[in-house]
Amino acid sequence: MKATNSSNLKIIEISAQETQDLRHRVMWPNKSKKYVELENDAKGIHFGLSKDSRLISVVSLFITKDGTQFRKLATEISEQGSGYGTLLLNHLMAVITNKKIKRLWCNARADKTSFYERFGMRSTSKTFAKGGIDYIIMEKIFKSNP
Ligand SMILES: CC(C)(COP(=O)(O)OP(=O)(O)OC[C@H]1O[C@@H](n2cnc3c(N)ncnc32)[C@H](O)[C@@H]1OP(=O)(O)O)[C@@H](O)C(=O)NCCC(=O)NCCS
């Protein structure tokens, strides 16, 4: 069953600290816990999707004068493919629309670009590699926002 059919799901704002465990286990299990902490975590807005009060998907949003970026989208491995990441990203897109932000960007793992394209993110020509993973910078322009 896809997540959208369940009623015990909640998307809430959480602390940076609450994102750490999922970030670490799902994205960088072979690195130290410290590795998944971001220098500007304290300034981010962190969203978590919980199912039966258990956190299973997280994403972090950073709004700075240089732009608006989301980072560290991660869904519990055993829960992937059930629509939770989609619910969280759709929520994020609604937040961006409400905040009248014009441009959203992210560093996408190269093997995830087609997932992000579903949400209107488009690949730019900027690429880089970090920790053995290739990244493509993706962006979305919110045309309805001034
Ligand atoms: C990427 C990630 C966040 C997606 O979360 P999720 O909760 O599994 O996503 P959903 O269940 O909402 O969506 C899964 C859908 O995307 C598709 N999908 C999953 N990974 C994909 C990929 N790499 N490329 C293209 N499509 C992908 C699935 O086939 C599925 O399609 P369906 O809806 O037609 O069945 C999750 O796989 C994850 O945490 N991966 C490890 C961490 C990571 O790579 N984060 C992103 C860093 S850029």
The ligand as an SDF file (V2000), in Angstrom:
LIG
                    3D

 48 50  0  0  0  0  0  0  0  0999 V2000
   16.0490    8.6180   -2.3870 C   0  0  0  0  0  0  0  0  0  0  0  0
   15.1420    8.3000   -1.2190 C   0  0  0  0  0  0  0  0  0  0  0  0
   15.1540    9.4560   -0.2440 C   0  0  0  0  0  0  0  0  0  0  0  0
   13.7150    8.0870   -1.7430 C   0  0  0  0  0  0  0  0  0  0  0  0
   12.8830    7.9290   -0.6300 O   0  0  0  0  0  0  0  0  0  0  0  0
   11.6650    6.8840   -0.6680 P   0  0  0  0  0  0  0  0  0  0  0  0
   10.9160    7.1010    0.5770 O   0  0  0  0  0  0  0  0  0  0  0  0
   12.1820    5.5350   -0.9650 O   0  0  0  0  0  0  0  0  0  0  0  0
   10.8820    7.4560   -1.9390 O   0  0  0  0  0  0  0  0  0  0  0  0
    9.4290    7.0870   -2.4550 P   0  0  0  0  0  0  0  0  0  0  0  0
    9.0400    5.7670   -1.8900 O   0  0  0  0  0  0  0  0  0  0  0  0
    8.5560    8.2270   -2.2150 O   0  0  0  0  0  0  0  0  0  0  0  0
    9.6470    7.0340   -3.9810 O   0  0  0  0  0  0  0  0  0  0  0  0
   10.1940    5.9380   -4.4920 C   0  0  0  0  0  0  0  0  0  0  0  0
    9.9120    6.0300   -5.9670 C   0  0  0  0  0  0  0  0  0  0  0  0
   11.0390    6.6430   -6.5350 O   0  0  0  0  0  0  0  0  0  0  0  0
   11.6800    5.6850   -7.3290 C   0  0  0  0  0  0  0  0  0  0  0  0
   13.0970    5.7600   -7.0500 N   0  0  0  0  0  0  0  0  0  0  0  0
   13.7520    5.3840   -5.9270 C   0  0  0  0  0  0  0  0  0  0  0  0
   15.0720    5.5630   -6.0830 N   0  0  0  0  0  0  0  0  0  0  0  0
   15.2210    6.0570   -7.3190 C   0  0  0  0  0  0  0  0  0  0  0  0
   16.3380    6.4280   -8.0840 C   0  0  0  0  0  0  0  0  0  0  0  0
   17.5530    6.2950   -7.6330 N   0  0  0  0  0  0  0  0  0  0  0  0
   16.1210    6.9030   -9.3270 N   0  0  0  0  0  0  0  0  0  0  0  0
   14.8920    7.0160   -9.8180 C   0  0  0  0  0  0  0  0  0  0  0  0
   13.7960    6.6690   -9.1670 N   0  0  0  0  0  0  0  0  0  0  0  0
   13.9710    6.1910   -7.9260 C   0  0  0  0  0  0  0  0  0  0  0  0
   11.1610    4.3440   -6.9250 C   0  0  0  0  0  0  0  0  0  0  0  0
   11.2040    3.4660   -8.0060 O   0  0  0  0  0  0  0  0  0  0  0  0
    9.7490    4.6560   -6.5280 C   0  0  0  0  0  0  0  0  0  0  0  0
    8.9320    4.7110   -7.6820 O   0  0  0  0  0  0  0  0  0  0  0  0
    7.3490    4.4200   -7.6770 P   0  0  0  0  0  0  0  0  0  0  0  0
    6.7350    5.5550   -6.9060 O   0  0  0  0  0  0  0  0  0  0  0  0
    6.9900    4.4480   -9.1210 O   0  0  0  0  0  0  0  0  0  0  0  0
    7.1610    3.1060   -7.0140 O   0  0  0  0  0  0  0  0  0  0  0  0
   15.5600    6.9790   -0.5080 C   0  0  0  0  0  0  0  0  0  0  0  0
   15.6980    5.9690   -1.4620 O   0  0  0  0  0  0  0  0  0  0  0  0
   16.8320    7.0890    0.2940 C   0  0  0  0  0  0  0  0  0  0  0  0
   16.8040    7.4740    1.4670 O   0  0  0  0  0  0  0  0  0  0  0  0
   17.9730    6.7420   -0.3380 N   0  0  0  0  0  0  0  0  0  0  0  0
   19.2390    6.7540    0.3300 C   0  0  0  0  0  0  0  0  0  0  0  0
   19.6820    8.1440    0.6690 C   0  0  0  0  0  0  0  0  0  0  0  0
   19.7860    8.9950   -0.5670 C   0  0  0  0  0  0  0  0  0  0  0  0
   20.3370    8.5920   -1.5660 O   0  0  0  0  0  0  0  0  0  0  0  0
   19.2390   10.2080   -0.4440 N   0  0  0  0  0  0  0  0  0  0  0  0
   19.2130   11.1350   -1.5260 C   0  0  0  0  0  0  0  0  0  0  0  0
   20.4960   11.8350   -1.6410 C   0  0  0  0  0  0  0  0  0  0  0  0
   20.5230   12.8580   -3.0880 S   0  0  0  0  0  0  0  0  0  0  0  0
  1  2  1  0
  2  3  1  0
  2  4  1  0
  2 36  1  0
  4  5  1  0
  5  6  1  0
  6  7  2  0
  6  8  1  0
  6  9  1  0
  9 10  1  0
 10 11  2  0
 10 12  1  0
 10 13  1  0
 13 14  1  0
 14 15  1  0
 15 16  1  0
 15 30  1  0
 16 17  1  0
 17 18  1  0
 17 28  1  0
 18 19  1  0
 18 27  1  0
 19 20  2  0
 20 21  1  0
 21 22  1  0
 21 27  2  0
 22 23  1  0
 22 24  2  0
 24 25  1  0
 25 26  2  0
 26 27  1  0
 28 29  1  0
 28 30  1  0
 30 31  1  0
 31 32  1  0
 32 33  2  0
 32 34  1  0
 32 35  1  0
 36 37  1  0
 36 38  1  0
 38 39  2  0
 38 40  1  0
 40 41  1  0
 41 42  1  0
 42 43  1  0
 43 44  2  0
 43 45  1  0
 45 46  1  0
 46 47  1  0
 47 48  1  0
M  END
$$$$
